[in-house]
Amino acid sequence: MSLPQLLSAATGELALFAGVGFFLFAIDDLAVDLIYFTRTFWRSATVYRHFPRAFADRLPPPTGRIAVLVPAWDESAVIAPMLRAALARFDHPDYRLYVGHYRNDPATAAAIASVADPRVRAIDIGVDGPTTKADCLNRLYAAMTADEVADAHRFKAVVLHDAEDVVDPLELRLFDRLVERAAVVQLPVVPLLDPGSRWVAGHYADEFAEAHVKELVVREAVGAAIPLAGVGCGLERGALDRLAARHDGRPFADASMTEDYEMGLRLGALGLKTMFVRMAAGTGGGAVVASRGHFPTTMGAAVRQKARWIGGIAMSGWDRLGWTGGLGERWFRMRDRRGPMAAVLLAVGYLAALLWGQLALARALGAPVGFTPSPGLRLLLLANAVLLAWHVAMRMIFTAYAYGLGEGLRALPRLLVGNVIAIAASWRAARLHFGGGPRQWDKTAHTFPRELPAMGRS
């Protein structure tokens, strides 16, 4: 076989491989979209005609005490303003912030100490850091439990937040009531836009706009457990004890890079109810109760963070959690774990497009080379083009719904940025997973907004 024939054959095989994979993934995504819109229209036509919508500012008065766990390693730049903002914003009469820091991180300890408020409990977890985030959370859980014994007063719910989060004023009131109905309550996560990083930080806004407006709603509708995002989530106090009893008093999975994700699935596997809640703050319209915060702004930081998610969910999660539960649960575990395969398909697809373009250019310049797809491949590519147009439209619509028309339009080119990050992150995740690491907190640098954001539509 001559070199031109070899290149043509390789282009066809690569295009076919990527095309079949893209088609299967697109049908999977289309099923989520159809369930979401069917459910939305049905609830509008039936449920909301007979029952009024709930609003967070109309919830009954709180009845319990809330513990907020905030693990912190190397967070001296953000932890103090985060705590001050939380203390100023939380609309709840009885809560305590447990903030964990390491003994070899005096800067973070000093920043926590600068916030003089009896509701803040600075916990020196007694070891050098970093360990893992789960280890820090487990030590905060132990400190909280010790306080319950000393005070003879048990917490009603435990809320998780990170050191860079902008908390919602009404979230504790919402958790206070809803943990009476579910063991896990996850609020939407709304990335804050960074004018200096429209493309890298901005792609998180696009992804969360779809995931936390549409996908988690469908996940709950088909009976799959809701995974925790690690922020803006509330846990019924007894549910944590049930996990702790099964794991030597340590409810958070020490060996996991995504202990938050696993927490929701493990509680769901115990038969406990998990719930995703998008509740409007008030009747004025617009804002929902949500956790907000800045996401990585550089390509390197985004790759590191995404690698941690992919490695923890798609690779370690497969090993640690397996395939259990009903059809809906297994479907969404498959969706959670398709990231590495999606990255392979993207890389192969881009390579096929590059070879095809080079062959077309060479032929246009008079070289006796080229690639002519078979009728079957043409039909597959046409179907994929239609499905891609639908996918792009969904991404732009949900982003526009959450952030406005301008960001909705930017979501189109940001798809390419997200694809590049996904490919690089999957490669890094594979290297770390099969190389036996990381075994400590692989965190990225955080920022806290100088001015607290107004509550947006998201």
Buried (B, 14 or more C-beta within 10 A) or exposed (E): EEEBEEBBEBBBEBBBBBBBBBBEBBEEBBBBBEBBEEBEEEEEEEEEEEEEEEBBBEBEEBEBBBBBBBBBBBBBBBBBBBBBBBBEBBEBEBBBBBBBBBEEBEEBBEBBEEBEEEBBBBBBBEEEBBBBBBBBBBBBBBBBBEBBEEEEEBBBBBBBBBBBBBBBBBBBBBBBBBBEEBBBBBBBBBBBBBEEBBBBBBBBBBBBBBBBBBBBBBBBBBBBBBBBBBBBBBBBBEBBBBBBEEBEEBBBBBEBBBBBBBBBBBBBBEEBBBBBBBBBBBEEEEBBBBBBBBBBBEBEBBBBBBBBBBBBBBBBBBEBBEEEBEEBBEBBBEBBBBBBBBBBBBBBBBBBBEBBEBBEEBBEEEEEBBBEBEEEBEEBBEBBEEBBEBBEEBBBBBBBBBBEEEBBEBBBEBBEBBBBBBBBBBBBBBEBBEEEEBEBBBBBEBBBBEEBEEBBEB
